[in-house]
Amino acid sequence: MVSLDSESDVLQRGDSAPAFELAGADGELYALEDFAVYEALLVVFTCNHCPYAKAKIPELNRLAEEYDDLAVVGINSNDPQEYPDDSFERMQEIVADGTVDYDAYLHDADQSVAAAYGARCTPDPFLFDNDDGDFRLAYHGRLDDAPSPDDEPSVREMAAHVETLLSGDEITAAEKPSRGCSIKWMDGNEPEYWEL
């Protein structure tokens, strides 16, 4: 397991969210514009097997439940051939049994969406503000201040950023990178920004 920080120069604050159309674990097909009814969008690149990602599922579920004006969308981009627990079938199972209960859990089968966003690790959260139908990056960084999967967080940092955004204010806090397992790229699929 490689632990990485989420720092990336692909998307900057104010940049528009790259478009996507991906299969959801609930059997639906989801596009970026399907979330235009929400004031804010939290896109989190995550997976099923990584202990860092698994540790944040309850917080993502909580964010989805607490904020009606926030869409919480998980995207799994990992190579399921090398990491079978990250298969689409396993995604369907953990949505069906209620383990994952956010607004959508999507499968990035060709990994193009992860590359477009500059995702590096799982979890890698991107918070967007809905600017008249154009989602613009407001914050890219960790969900809370717990550095390791076994640590209990003392500050729900992303929740505070969501509160700021939904109140109509700009997030001015410095971005604190998330930490997690590396995105598991298929051979030859590593994007240009990828360096280990």
GIVENKA-V796042 format. One record per helix or strand. SS is the DSSP state (h for helix, s for strand). FROM is the first residue (numbers start at 1). LEN is the number of residues. If there is no record, write none. Layout:
SS	FROM	LEN
SS	FROM	LEN
This chain:
s	3	3
s	16	1
s	21	4
s	29	3
h	32	4
s	40	7
h	51	16
s	70	7
h	84	3
h	88	9
s	104	4
h	112	6
s	121	2
s	124	8
s	134	7
h	157	10
s	179	4
